[in-house]
Amino acid sequence: MLRLADAIPLGREPIVGTDTIRAEVVHAVREEMALTLADCVFRPTDLGTAGSPGSAALAETADLMAAELGWTAERRVRELAEVRSRYPGWRTA
């Protein structure tokens, strides 16, 4: 993980408002077959473990995944909507 963290821009930086570093998201895509935002948020990372990580964290994670997987802007919007729908009473905090 440390090699990957050093190989990607800001790889050791945490996703805003979380303890999950950016490299964990890239690792989830490259090595753990995370193909959707929900895959990443609810499985290999701790992003969604304790409830919603918030809009900024989800957006940053979606941006990283979109860059890795070549998502269109429309796909990114759909991925965010899917994850938000899993949190009752979604807030943008």
Biopython code that builds the backbone (N, CA, C, O; Angstrom):
import numpy as np
from Bio.PDB.StructureBuilder import StructureBuilder

atoms = [
    (1, "MET", "N", (0.826, -1.187, 0.000)),
    (1, "MET", "CA", (0.000, 0.000, 0.000)),
    (1, "MET", "C", (0.875, 1.257, 0.000)),
    (1, "MET", "O", (0.535, 2.249, -0.645)),
    (2, "LEU", "N", (1.987, 1.218, 0.712)),
    (2, "LEU", "CA", (2.840, 2.400, 0.769)),
    (2, "LEU", "C", (3.455, 2.728, -0.592)),
    (2, "LEU", "O", (3.586, 3.899, -0.949)),
    (3, "ARG", "N", (3.828, 1.703, -1.347)),
    (3, "ARG", "CA", (4.349, 1.964, -2.704)),
    (3, "ARG", "C", (3.289, 2.623, -3.566)),
    (3, "ARG", "O", (3.575, 3.581, -4.284)),
    (4, "LEU", "N", (2.081, 2.121, -3.501)),
    (4, "LEU", "CA", (0.998, 2.710, -4.270)),
    (4, "LEU", "C", (0.731, 4.128, -3.788)),
    (4, "LEU", "O", (0.520, 5.028, -4.600)),
    (5, "ALA", "N", (0.737, 4.335, -2.487)),
    (5, "ALA", "CA", (0.500, 5.675, -1.928)),
    (5, "ALA", "C", (1.536, 6.669, -2.438)),
    (5, "ALA", "O", (1.218, 7.835, -2.672)),
    (6, "ASP", "N", (2.767, 6.214, -2.608)),
    (6, "ASP", "CA", (3.819, 7.094, -3.117)),
    (6, "ASP", "C", (3.757, 7.260, -4.623)),
    (6, "ASP", "O", (4.293, 8.229, -5.162)),
    (7, "ALA", "N", (3.109, 6.327, -5.309)),
    (7, "ALA", "CA", (3.069, 6.349, -6.773)),
    (7, "ALA", "C", (1.935, 7.193, -7.344)),
    (7, "ALA", "O", (1.993, 7.593, -8.507)),
    (8, "ILE", "N", (0.916, 7.467, -6.557)),
    (8, "ILE", "CA", (-0.210, 8.254, -7.069)),
    (8, "ILE", "C", (-0.213, 9.631, -6.421)),
    (8, "ILE", "O", (0.251, 9.782, -5.291)),
    (9, "PRO", "N", (-0.728, 10.636, -7.120)),
    (9, "PRO", "CA", (-0.763, 11.982, -6.538)),
    (9, "PRO", "C", (-1.537, 12.010, -5.219)),
    (9, "PRO", "O", (-2.666, 11.528, -5.134)),
    (10, "LEU", "N", (-0.922, 12.570, -4.222)),
    (10, "LEU", "CA", (-1.531, 12.722, -2.900)),
    (10, "LEU", "C", (-2.016, 11.396, -2.323)),
    (10, "LEU", "O", (-2.990, 11.359, -1.571)),
    (11, "GLY", "N", (-1.341, 10.318, -2.674)),
    (11, "GLY", "CA", (-1.770, 8.982, -2.272)),
    (11, "GLY", "C", (-1.853, 8.750, -0.781)),
    (11, "GLY", "O", (-2.653, 7.934, -0.325)),
    (12, "ARG", "N", (-1.032, 9.461, -0.009)),
    (12, "ARG", "CA", (-1.069, 9.280, 1.454)),
    (12, "ARG", "C", (-2.050, 10.233, 2.139)),
    (12, "ARG", "O", (-2.243, 10.163, 3.352)),
    (13, "GLU", "N", (-2.657, 11.108, 1.371)),
    (13, "GLU", "CA", (-3.614, 12.061, 1.945)),
    (13, "GLU", "C", (-4.946, 11.377, 2.218)),
    (13, "GLU", "O", (-5.405, 10.570, 1.410)),
    (14, "PRO", "N", (-5.569, 11.693, 3.348)),
    (14, "PRO", "CA", (-6.869, 11.092, 3.635)),
    (14, "PRO", "C", (-7.975, 11.696, 2.773)),
    (14, "PRO", "O", (-7.925, 12.864, 2.389)),
    (15, "ILE", "N", (-8.960, 10.871, 2.485)),
    (15, "ILE", "CA", (-10.189, 11.357, 1.866)),
    (15, "ILE", "C", (-10.784, 12.346, 2.864)),
    (15, "ILE", "O", (-10.826, 12.068, 4.062)),
    (16, "VAL", "N", (-11.235, 13.477, 2.386)),
    (16, "VAL", "CA", (-11.703, 14.556, 3.257)),
    (16, "VAL", "C", (-12.656, 14.043, 4.345)),
    (16, "VAL", "O", (-13.646, 13.370, 4.059)),
    (17, "GLY", "N", (-12.333, 14.376, 5.584)),
    (17, "GLY", "CA", (-13.182, 14.031, 6.722)),
    (17, "GLY", "C", (-13.125, 12.581, 7.168)),
    (17, "GLY", "O", (-13.946, 12.157, 7.981)),
    (18, "THR", "N", (-12.159, 11.799, 6.645)),
    (18, "THR", "CA", (-12.080, 10.384, 6.988)),
    (18, "THR", "C", (-10.638, 10.001, 7.334)),
    (18, "THR", "O", (-9.719, 10.812, 7.219)),
    (19, "ASP", "N", (-10.465, 8.764, 7.752)),
    (19, "ASP", "CA", (-9.128, 8.211, 7.985)),
    (19, "ASP", "C", (-8.659, 7.353, 6.821)),
    (19, "ASP", "O", (-7.552, 6.817, 6.856)),
    (20, "THR", "N", (-9.477, 7.216, 5.800)),
    (20, "THR", "CA", (-9.141, 6.411, 4.627)),
    (20, "THR", "C", (-8.265, 7.233, 3.693)),
    (20, "THR", "O", (-8.632, 8.342, 3.305)),
    (21, "ILE", "N", (-7.105, 6.685, 3.332)),
    (21, "ILE", "CA", (-6.233, 7.439, 2.436)),
    (21, "ILE", "C", (-6.608, 7.166, 0.974)),
    (21, "ILE", "O", (-7.202, 6.139, 0.646)),
    (22, "ARG", "N", (-6.245, 8.107, 0.120)),
    (22, "ARG", "CA", (-6.577, 8.022, -1.300)),
    (22, "ARG", "C", (-6.075, 6.721, -1.929)),
    (22, "ARG", "O", (-6.753, 6.145, -2.780)),
    (23, "ALA", "N", (-4.911, 6.261, -1.524)),
    (23, "ALA", "CA", (-4.347, 5.031, -2.084)),
    (23, "ALA", "C", (-5.232, 3.818, -1.804)),
    (23, "ALA", "O", (-5.236, 2.870, -2.589)),
    (24, "GLU", "N", (-5.979, 3.832, -0.702)),
    (24, "GLU", "CA", (-6.873, 2.716, -0.399)),
    (24, "GLU", "C", (-7.971, 2.590, -1.441)),
    (24, "GLU", "O", (-8.369, 1.482, -1.801)),
    (25, "VAL", "N", (-8.456, 3.718, -1.920)),
    (25, "VAL", "CA", (-9.497, 3.712, -2.949)),
    (25, "VAL", "C", (-8.924, 3.156, -4.256)),
    (25, "VAL", "O", (-9.540, 2.306, -4.898)),
    (26, "VAL", "N", (-7.756, 3.635, -4.640)),
    (26, "VAL", "CA", (-7.123, 3.153, -5.867)),
    (26, "VAL", "C", (-6.810, 1.660, -5.742)),
    (26, "VAL", "O", (-6.996, 0.904, -6.696)),
    (27, "HIS", "N", (-6.343, 1.242, -4.589)),
    (27, "HIS", "CA", (-6.065, -0.174, -4.353)),
    (27, "HIS", "C", (-7.353, -0.995, -4.486)),
    (27, "HIS", "O", (-7.337, -2.075, -5.078)),
    (28, "ALA", "N", (-8.447, -0.499, -3.950)),
    (28, "ALA", "CA", (-9.723, -1.210, -4.036)),
    (28, "ALA", "C", (-10.119, -1.439, -5.497)),
    (28, "ALA", "O", (-10.638, -2.499, -5.847)),
    (29, "VAL", "N", (-9.870, -0.441, -6.342)),
    (29, "VAL", "CA", (-10.196, -0.579, -7.764)),
    (29, "VAL", "C", (-9.228, -1.549, -8.446)),
    (29, "VAL", "O", (-9.648, -2.476, -9.139)),
    (30, "ARG", "N", (-7.957, -1.327, -8.244)),
    (30, "ARG", "CA", (-6.942, -2.097, -8.975)),
    (30, "ARG", "C", (-6.782, -3.535, -8.496)),
    (30, "ARG", "O", (-6.505, -4.429, -9.295)),
    (31, "GLU", "N", (-6.955, -3.761, -7.202)),
    (31, "GLU", "CA", (-6.634, -5.072, -6.644)),
    (31, "GLU", "C", (-7.812, -5.833, -6.050)),
    (31, "GLU", "O", (-7.737, -7.049, -5.879)),
    (32, "GLU", "N", (-8.900, -5.132, -5.732)),
    (32, "GLU", "CA", (-10.017, -5.802, -5.061)),
    (32, "GLU", "C", (-11.296, -5.755, -5.886)),
    (32, "GLU", "O", (-12.381, -6.038, -5.378)),
    (33, "MET", "N", (-11.164, -5.401, -7.147)),
    (33, "MET", "CA", (-12.268, -5.414, -8.105)),
    (33, "MET", "C", (-13.452, -4.530, -7.714)),
    (33, "MET", "O", (-14.596, -4.868, -8.017)),
    (34, "ALA", "N", (-13.198, -3.419, -7.056)),
    (34, "ALA", "CA", (-14.267, -2.463, -6.780)),
    (34, "ALA", "C", (-14.597, -1.767, -8.105)),
    (34, "ALA", "O", (-13.770, -1.037, -8.651)),
    (35, "LEU", "N", (-15.792, -1.996, -8.608)),
    (35, "LEU", "CA", (-16.196, -1.429, -9.892)),
    (35, "LEU", "C", (-17.231, -0.333, -9.755)),
    (35, "LEU", "O", (-17.469, 0.432, -10.690)),
    (36, "THR", "N", (-17.854, -0.260, -8.565)),
    (36, "THR", "CA", (-18.843, 0.786, -8.313)),
    (36, "THR", "C", (-18.444, 1.539, -7.045)),
    (36, "THR", "O", (-17.655, 1.051, -6.236)),
    (37, "LEU", "N", (-18.999, 2.719, -6.893)),
    (37, "LEU", "CA", (-18.742, 3.491, -5.688)),
    (37, "LEU", "C", (-19.205, 2.715, -4.460)),
    (37, "LEU", "O", (-18.530, 2.720, -3.430)),
    (38, "ALA", "N", (-20.347, 2.053, -4.564)),
    (38, "ALA", "CA", (-20.847, 1.240, -3.443)),
    (38, "ALA", "C", (-19.865, 0.129, -3.096)),
    (38, "ALA", "O", (-19.638, -0.149, -1.918)),
    (39, "ASP", "N", (-19.276, -0.513, -4.112)),
    (39, "ASP", "CA", (-18.261, -1.539, -3.847)),
    (39, "ASP", "C", (-17.173, -0.983, -2.940)),
    (39, "ASP", "O", (-16.775, -1.629, -1.970)),
    (40, "CYS", "N", (-16.703, 0.191, -3.248)),
    (40, "CYS", "CA", (-15.584, 0.784, -2.517)),
    (40, "CYS", "C", (-15.995, 1.284, -1.130)),
    (40, "CYS", "O", (-15.279, 1.067, -0.153)),
    (41, "VAL", "N", (-17.119, 1.935, -1.048)),
    (41, "VAL", "CA", (-17.561, 2.535, 0.215)),
    (41, "VAL", "C", (-17.978, 1.479, 1.231)),
    (41, "VAL", "O", (-17.733, 1.644, 2.426)),
    (42, "PHE", "N", (-18.598, 0.405, 0.779)),
    (42, "PHE", "CA", (-19.158, -0.573, 1.711)),
    (42, "PHE", "C", (-18.335, -1.842, 1.884)),
    (42, "PHE", "O", (-18.657, -2.654, 2.751)),
    (43, "ARG", "N", (-17.285, -2.046, 1.093)),
    (43, "ARG", "CA", (-16.514, -3.287, 1.241)),
    (43, "ARG", "C", (-15.072, -3.040, 1.664)),
    (43, "ARG", "O", (-14.785, -3.082, 2.861)),
    (44, "PRO", "N", (-14.148, -2.782, 0.735)),
    (44, "PRO", "CA", (-12.735, -2.837, 1.129)),
    (44, "PRO", "C", (-12.211, -1.656, 1.941)),
    (44, "PRO", "O", (-11.133, -1.747, 2.527)),
    (45, "THR", "N", (-12.940, -0.568, 1.985)),
    (45, "THR", "CA", (-12.485, 0.575, 2.780)),
    (45, "THR", "C", (-13.404, 0.758, 3.979)),
    (45, "THR", "O", (-14.444, 0.106, 4.080)),
    (46, "ASP", "N", (-13.018, 1.641, 4.877)),
    (46, "ASP", "CA", (-13.839, 1.947, 6.056)),
    (46, "ASP", "C", (-14.741, 3.156, 5.832)),
    (46, "ASP", "O", (-15.337, 3.661, 6.783)),
    (47, "LEU", "N", (-14.849, 3.620, 4.616)),
    (47, "LEU", "CA", (-15.583, 4.859, 4.349)),
    (47, "LEU", "C", (-17.027, 4.825, 4.844)),
    (47, "LEU", "O", (-17.475, 5.787, 5.468)),
    (48, "GLY", "N", (-17.752, 3.772, 4.592)),
    (48, "GLY", "CA", (-19.164, 3.741, 4.949)),
    (48, "GLY", "C", (-19.485, 2.919, 6.175)),
    (48, "GLY", "O", (-20.660, 2.687, 6.460)),
    (49, "THR", "N", (-18.489, 2.474, 6.906)),
    (49, "THR", "CA", (-18.686, 1.579, 8.037)),
    (49, "THR", "C", (-19.507, 2.197, 9.164)),
    (49, "THR", "O", (-20.378, 1.541, 9.734)),
    (50, "ALA", "N", (-19.234, 3.439, 9.478)),
    (50, "ALA", "CA", (-19.895, 4.084, 10.618)),
    (50, "ALA", "C", (-20.962, 5.071, 10.174)),
    (50, "ALA", "O", (-21.216, 6.058, 10.865)),
    (51, "GLY", "N", (-21.579, 4.823, 9.050)),
    (51, "GLY", "CA", (-22.577, 5.737, 8.521)),
    (51, "GLY", "C", (-22.014, 6.532, 7.362)),
    (51, "GLY", "O", (-20.916, 6.262, 6.875)),
    (52, "SER", "N", (-22.764, 7.490, 6.942)),
    (52, "SER", "CA", (-22.373, 8.279, 5.776)),
    (52, "SER", "C", (-21.075, 9.041, 6.026)),
    (52, "SER", "O", (-20.935, 9.713, 7.048)),
    (53, "PRO", "N", (-20.126, 8.937, 5.094)),
    (53, "PRO", "CA", (-18.901, 9.715, 5.232)),
    (53, "PRO", "C", (-19.085, 11.176, 4.831)),
    (53, "PRO", "O", (-18.184, 11.992, 5.027)),
    (54, "GLY", "N", (-20.253, 11.511, 4.267)),
    (54, "GLY", "CA", (-20.538, 12.881, 3.858)),
    (54, "GLY", "C", (-20.315, 13.116, 2.379)),
    (54, "GLY", "O", (-19.632, 12.339, 1.712)),
    (55, "SER", "N", (-20.890, 14.179, 1.876)),
    (55, "SER", "CA", (-20.837, 14.504, 0.449)),
    (55, "SER", "C", (-19.430, 14.693, -0.074)),
    (55, "SER", "O", (-19.091, 14.182, -1.141)),
    (56, "ALA", "N", (-18.613, 15.414, 0.656)),
    (56, "ALA", "CA", (-17.264, 15.715, 0.176)),
    (56, "ALA", "C", (-16.446, 14.438, 0.037)),
    (56, "ALA", "O", (-15.729, 14.266, -0.948)),
    (57, "ALA", "N", (-16.545, 13.547, 1.009)),
    (57, "ALA", "CA", (-15.798, 12.282, 0.961)),
    (57, "ALA", "C", (-16.299, 11.404, -0.181)),
    (57, "ALA", "O", (-15.500, 10.795, -0.893)),
    (58, "LEU", "N", (-17.601, 11.335, -0.357)),
    (58, "LEU", "CA", (-18.144, 10.539, -1.456)),
    (58, "LEU", "C", (-17.737, 11.119, -2.803)),
    (58, "LEU", "O", (-17.390, 10.375, -3.720)),
    (59, "ALA", "N", (-17.777, 12.428, -2.928)),
    (59, "ALA", "CA", (-17.393, 13.067, -4.191)),
    (59, "ALA", "C", (-15.917, 12.825, -4.503)),
    (59, "ALA", "O", (-15.566, 12.535, -5.647)),
    (60, "GLU", "N", (-15.062, 12.940, -3.510)),
    (60, "GLU", "CA", (-13.636, 12.708, -3.720)),
    (60, "GLU", "C", (-13.374, 11.251, -4.109)),
    (60, "GLU", "O", (-12.566, 10.974, -4.995)),
    (61, "THR", "N", (-14.054, 10.337, -3.447)),
    (61, "THR", "CA", (-13.911, 8.923, -3.768)),
    (61, "THR", "C", (-14.411, 8.642, -5.174)),
    (61, "THR", "O", (-13.773, 7.905, -5.927)),
    (62, "ALA", "N", (-15.539, 9.220, -5.530)),
    (62, "ALA", "CA", (-16.073, 9.049, -6.886)),
    (62, "ALA", "C", (-15.113, 9.613, -7.926)),
    (62, "ALA", "O", (-14.945, 9.024, -8.994)),
    (63, "ASP", "N", (-14.489, 10.734, -7.633)),
    (63, "ASP", "CA", (-13.510, 11.317, -8.562)),
    (63, "ASP", "C", (-12.326, 10.381, -8.779)),
    (63, "ASP", "O", (-11.885, 10.186, -9.911)),
    (64, "LEU", "N", (-11.814, 9.804, -7.700)),
    (64, "LEU", "CA", (-10.696, 8.858, -7.813)),
    (64, "LEU", "C", (-11.092, 7.634, -8.623)),
    (64, "LEU", "O", (-10.342, 7.177, -9.485)),
    (65, "MET", "N", (-12.271, 7.111, -8.339)),
    (65, "MET", "CA", (-12.725, 5.926, -9.066)),
    (65, "MET", "C", (-12.999, 6.251, -10.528)),
    (65, "MET", "O", (-12.685, 5.450, -11.409)),
    (66, "ALA", "N", (-13.571, 7.401, -10.790)),
    (66, "ALA", "CA", (-13.851, 7.806, -12.171)),
    (66, "ALA", "C", (-12.562, 7.895, -12.980)),
    (66, "ALA", "O", (-12.521, 7.486, -14.140)),
    (67, "ALA", "N", (-11.519, 8.427, -12.368)),
    (67, "ALA", "CA", (-10.229, 8.535, -13.056)),
    (67, "ALA", "C", (-9.653, 7.148, -13.328)),
    (67, "ALA", "O", (-9.081, 6.918, -14.394)),
    (68, "GLU", "N", (-9.792, 6.235, -12.392)),
    (68, "GLU", "CA", (-9.260, 4.879, -12.560)),
    (68, "GLU", "C", (-10.053, 4.062, -13.572)),
    (68, "GLU", "O", (-9.486, 3.287, -14.342)),
    (69, "LEU", "N", (-11.362, 4.241, -13.561)),
    (69, "LEU", "CA", (-12.236, 3.377, -14.353)),
    (69, "LEU", "C", (-12.787, 4.026, -15.613)),
    (69, "LEU", "O", (-13.497, 3.378, -16.382)),
    (70, "GLY", "N", (-12.470, 5.299, -15.835)),
    (70, "GLY", "CA", (-12.931, 5.984, -17.042)),
    (70, "GLY", "C", (-14.422, 6.272, -17.074)),
    (70, "GLY", "O", (-15.045, 6.249, -18.136)),
    (71, "TRP", "N", (-14.996, 6.544, -15.898)),
    (71, "TRP", "CA", (-16.423, 6.852, -15.843)),
    (71, "TRP", "C", (-16.720, 8.159, -16.562)),
    (71, "TRP", "O", (-15.900, 9.077, -16.571)),
    (72, "THR", "N", (-17.886, 8.231, -17.157)),
    (72, "THR", "CA", (-18.397, 9.496, -17.686)),
    (72, "THR", "C", (-18.948, 10.315, -16.530)),
    (72, "THR", "O", (-19.114, 9.812, -15.419)),
    (73, "ALA", "N", (-19.228, 11.574, -16.802)),
    (73, "ALA", "CA", (-19.833, 12.427, -15.769)),
    (73, "ALA", "C", (-21.187, 11.869, -15.340)),
    (73, "ALA", "O", (-21.544, 11.928, -14.163)),
    (74, "GLU", "N", (-21.934, 11.333, -16.291)),
    (74, "GLU", "CA", (-23.248, 10.770, -15.984)),
    (74, "GLU", "C", (-23.114, 9.541, -15.086)),
    (74, "GLU", "O", (-23.899, 9.357, -14.156)),
    (75, "ARG", "N", (-22.128, 8.710, -15.366)),
    (75, "ARG", "CA", (-21.904, 7.517, -14.540)),
    (75, "ARG", "C", (-21.548, 7.931, -13.117)),
    (75, "ARG", "O", (-22.035, 7.332, -12.158)),
    (76, "ARG", "N", (-20.706, 8.944, -12.971)),
    (76, "ARG", "CA", (-20.314, 9.426, -11.647)),
    (76, "ARG", "C", (-21.541, 9.882, -10.864)),
    (76, "ARG", "O", (-21.676, 9.565, -9.682)),
    (77, "VAL", "N", (-22.424, 10.613, -11.505)),
    (77, "VAL", "CA", (-23.654, 11.085, -10.855)),
    (77, "VAL", "C", (-24.508, 9.898, -10.411)),
    (77, "VAL", "O", (-25.035, 9.894, -9.299)),
    (78, "ARG", "N", (-24.646, 8.904, -11.269)),
    (78, "ARG", "CA", (-25.429, 7.704, -10.915)),
    (78, "ARG", "C", (-24.810, 6.961, -9.735)),
    (78, "ARG", "O", (-25.524, 6.507, -8.841)),
    (79, "GLU", "N", (-23.501, 6.837, -9.732)),
    (79, "GLU", "CA", (-22.816, 6.146, -8.635)),
    (79, "GLU", "C", (-23.047, 6.866, -7.306)),
    (79, "GLU", "O", (-23.323, 6.231, -6.288)),
    (80, "LEU", "N", (-22.935, 8.178, -7.325)),
    (80, "LEU", "CA", (-23.175, 8.951, -6.100)),
    (80, "LEU", "C", (-24.616, 8.798, -5.632)),
    (80, "LEU", "O", (-24.861, 8.625, -4.438)),
    (81, "ALA", "N", (-25.575, 8.858, -6.556)),
    (81, "ALA", "CA", (-26.985, 8.720, -6.193)),
    (81, "ALA", "C", (-27.263, 7.353, -5.578)),
    (81, "ALA", "O", (-28.021, 7.246, -4.614)),
    (82, "GLU", "N", (-26.654, 6.314, -6.128)),
    (82, "GLU", "CA", (-26.848, 4.955, -5.597)),
    (82, "GLU", "C", (-26.360, 4.855, -4.158)),
    (82, "GLU", "O", (-27.060, 4.305, -3.307)),
    (83, "VAL", "N", (-25.186, 5.371, -3.877)),
    (83, "VAL", "CA", (-24.657, 5.288, -2.515)),
    (83, "VAL", "C", (-25.488, 6.143, -1.562)),
    (83, "VAL", "O", (-25.802, 5.711, -0.452)),
    (84, "ARG", "N", (-25.840, 7.332, -1.984)),
    (84, "ARG", "CA", (-26.662, 8.199, -1.116)),
    (84, "ARG", "C", (-27.998, 7.554, -0.785)),
    (84, "ARG", "O", (-28.518, 7.738, 0.316)),
    (85, "SER", "N", (-28.560, 6.799, -1.724)),
    (85, "SER", "CA", (-29.863, 6.164, -1.489)),
    (85, "SER", "C", (-29.794, 5.113, -0.382)),
    (85, "SER", "O", (-30.829, 4.721, 0.159)),
    (86, "ARG", "N", (-28.618, 4.662, -0.046)),
    (86, "ARG", "CA", (-28.467, 3.640, 1.000)),
    (86, "ARG", "C", (-28.417, 4.234, 2.408)),
    (86, "ARG", "O", (-28.412, 3.505, 3.400)),
    (87, "TYR", "N", (-28.381, 5.553, 2.481)),
    (87, "TYR", "CA", (-28.348, 6.216, 3.794)),
    (87, "TYR", "C", (-29.693, 6.898, 4.031)),
    (87, "TYR", "O", (-29.997, 7.900, 3.384)),
    (88, "PRO", "N", (-30.503, 6.365, 4.951)),
    (88, "PRO", "CA", (-31.780, 7.016, 5.262)),
    (88, "PRO", "C", (-31.552, 8.437, 5.723)),
    (88, "PRO", "O", (-30.630, 8.701, 6.496)),
    (89, "GLY", "N", (-32.367, 9.342, 5.267)),
    (89, "GLY", "CA", (-32.256, 10.736, 5.694)),
    (89, "GLY", "C", (-30.956, 11.374, 5.245)),
    (89, "GLY", "O", (-30.356, 12.144, 5.996)),
    (90, "TRP", "N", (-30.503, 11.065, 4.021)),
    (90, "TRP", "CA", (-29.239, 11.585, 3.503)),
    (90, "TRP", "C", (-29.091, 13.069, 3.794)),
    (90, "TRP", "O", (-30.009, 13.859, 3.572)),
    (91, "ARG", "N", (-27.913, 13.431, 4.298)),
    (91, "ARG", "CA", (-27.559, 14.841, 4.503)),
    (91, "ARG", "C", (-26.311, 15.117, 3.692)),
    (91, "ARG", "O", (-25.565, 14.193, 3.369)),
    (92, "THR", "N", (-26.078, 16.355, 3.363)),
    (92, "THR", "CA", (-24.912, 16.717, 2.570)),
    (92, "THR", "C", (-23.699, 17.040, 3.428)),
    (92, "THR", "O", (-22.669, 17.439, 2.887)),
    (93, "ALA", "N", (-23.780, 16.887, 4.723)),
    (93, "ALA", "CA", (-22.658, 17.219, 5.610)),
    (93, "ALA", "C", (-21.454, 16.358, 5.353)),
    (93, "ALA", "O", (-20.430, 16.515, 6.018)),
]
sb = StructureBuilder()
sb.init_structure("model")
sb.init_model(0)
sb.init_chain("A")
sb.init_seg("    ")
for serial, (resi, resn, name, xyz) in enumerate(atoms, 1):
    if name == "N":
        sb.init_residue(resn, " ", resi, " ")
    sb.init_atom(name, np.array(xyz, "f"), 0.0, 1.0, " ", f" {name:<3s}", serial, name[0])
structure = sb.get_structure()
